Amino acid sequence: MANTASEPEDQFRRMLNHAVLAPSGHNTQPWLFRLVMDQLELIADRTRALPVVDPYDRELTISCGVVLDHLVIAGRHYGKEIEVEVTPDLKDADLLARCRIASDVTPAATDNALFKAIPYRRTTRTKFEKRELSGYNSDRCIEFAKQFGVELRLITDSTMRRRIAELVAEGDRIQFADPRFRRELASWVHSRRGSSHDGMSGEGFGMPDALSSIGALVIRTFDLGNGVAASDQEKILEGSPTLAVFSSPSDTLPHWLATGQALSKVLLTLTDAGATASYLNPPVELEQLRIRLRELAGCKGTPQLLMRFGYGPSVAPTIRREVNEVLIS
Ligand SMILES: Cc1cc2nc3c(=O)[nH]c(=O)nc-3n(C[C@H](O)[C@H](O)[C@H](O)COP(=O)(O)O)c2cc1C
């Protein structure tokens, strides 16, 4: 007779192989998973927090929302419906979700398309082509976000993009002037050939992987604010046909998690359509700019992510921790 006791563990492990490819701020991968009987718990790994840029673990929780939704997508692809209970124990703020294999399911074509996109999704920091997303793909992204209670506003108007570009540039200057911000960013920039399975290679910033340590030194030592601001401004004006603002009804943990779940679906939808994305977070990370972004973009709720969507060149994959490194008993 088959050993049914090990079945959920084997099934969850198979799904986790795909889920851990999720994106996260600075590629910190701030998640742990714990198997308890036949359930899988998602735990926020706050030892991987970014206290300067993300003092309330808001982006950390969004990243965990992405890995959670990737798990559900992998589950459906393998014919299993995953039932998710979010924040099941209010006394344990680190326990973000409890997952259970609820039933067998026949995956729809969309489930398989999103699943297939997981290993190909990338953050692309270069300029994008001029062409905009099709109306069909824009609508799909907006609809997916809505399913999690998240409003996704897509902005193509050039005047509006210019005003948002100014906000991003202002945020870049403020953040890079802070040595603590630079030190925190630099500490997560290292070569892919190093021993850690996290962080960002210099390649993400347009330099060879072998120069990652020099890149980290430069980031830590110099205020690159003006250069980064100018580059972001140019990228938005000339290489970002579509800006995207995700906003949520409240600025609380469950809505951060939901934003991450929405982000997962949106990024995989873009990848499936041959498109890509990158992040322009300073106006969300700095409270004084967040209010202005909300007004500019006309968001009903609180902005959680500001991004660029479009078509860009192919980019090398970033490194990830293996399932054995994130699955605790
Ligand atoms: C919540 C969140 C915030 C992020 N913020 C930024 C950012 O401000 N700037 C940036 O260049 N990338 C940002 N990223 C992208 C990560 O750096 C990227 O996902 C990670 O390095 C892994 O690379 P990949 O997305 O190509 O797999 C963010 C990702 C997430 C999920």
The ligand as an SDF file (V2000), in Angstrom:
LIG
                    3D

 31 33  0  0  0  0  0  0  0  0999 V2000
    8.0200   43.7580   -3.2110 C   0  0  0  0  0  0  0  0  0  0  0  0
    9.1870   43.9090   -4.1670 C   0  0  0  0  0  0  0  0  0  0  0  0
    9.8980   45.1010   -4.2150 C   0  0  0  0  0  0  0  0  0  0  0  0
   10.9380   45.2600   -5.1050 C   0  0  0  0  0  0  0  0  0  0  0  0
   11.5910   46.4690   -5.1790 N   0  0  0  0  0  0  0  0  0  0  0  0
   12.5310   46.6630   -6.1050 C   0  0  0  0  0  0  0  0  0  0  0  0
   13.1170   47.9540   -6.2830 C   0  0  0  0  0  0  0  0  0  0  0  0
   12.7720   48.9120   -5.5740 O   0  0  0  0  0  0  0  0  0  0  0  0
   14.0480   48.1160   -7.2550 N   0  0  0  0  0  0  0  0  0  0  0  0
   14.4330   47.0770   -8.0500 C   0  0  0  0  0  0  0  0  0  0  0  0
   15.2730   47.2820   -8.9270 O   0  0  0  0  0  0  0  0  0  0  0  0
   13.9000   45.8450   -7.9040 N   0  0  0  0  0  0  0  0  0  0  0  0
   12.9610   45.6220   -6.9700 C   0  0  0  0  0  0  0  0  0  0  0  0
   12.3820   44.3860   -6.8390 N   0  0  0  0  0  0  0  0  0  0  0  0
   12.8250   43.2920   -7.7100 C   0  0  0  0  0  0  0  0  0  0  0  0
   13.8070   42.3620   -7.0000 C   0  0  0  0  0  0  0  0  0  0  0  0
   15.0530   42.9850   -6.8220 O   0  0  0  0  0  0  0  0  0  0  0  0
   13.9160   41.0810   -7.8420 C   0  0  0  0  0  0  0  0  0  0  0  0
   12.6810   40.4280   -7.8010 O   0  0  0  0  0  0  0  0  0  0  0  0
   14.9820   40.1350   -7.3250 C   0  0  0  0  0  0  0  0  0  0  0  0
   16.2530   40.7050   -7.4230 O   0  0  0  0  0  0  0  0  0  0  0  0
   14.9550   38.8050   -8.0900 C   0  0  0  0  0  0  0  0  0  0  0  0
   15.1210   39.0100   -9.4760 O   0  0  0  0  0  0  0  0  0  0  0  0
   14.0330   38.5320  -10.5500 P   0  0  0  0  0  0  0  0  0  0  0  0
   12.7760   39.2890  -10.2680 O   0  0  0  0  0  0  0  0  0  0  0  0
   14.6150   38.8650  -11.8960 O   0  0  0  0  0  0  0  0  0  0  0  0
   13.8130   37.0620  -10.3570 O   0  0  0  0  0  0  0  0  0  0  0  0
   11.3160   44.1870   -5.9480 C   0  0  0  0  0  0  0  0  0  0  0  0
   10.6110   42.9860   -5.8910 C   0  0  0  0  0  0  0  0  0  0  0  0
    9.5380   42.8400   -5.0230 C   0  0  0  0  0  0  0  0  0  0  0  0
    8.7580   41.5510   -5.0040 C   0  0  0  0  0  0  0  0  0  0  0  0
  1  2  1  0
  2  3  1  0
  2 30  2  0
  3  4  2  0
  4  5  1  0
  4 28  1  0
  5  6  2  0
  6  7  1  0
  6 13  1  0
  7  8  2  0
  7  9  1  0
  9 10  1  0
 10 11  2  0
 10 12  1  0
 12 13  2  0
 13 14  1  0
 14 15  1  0
 14 28  1  0
 15 16  1  0
 16 17  1  0
 16 18  1  0
 18 19  1  0
 18 20  1  0
 20 21  1  0
 20 22  1  0
 22 23  1  0
 23 24  1  0
 24 25  2  0
 24 26  1  0
 24 27  1  0
 28 29  2  0
 29 30  1  0
 30 31  1  0
M  END
$$$$
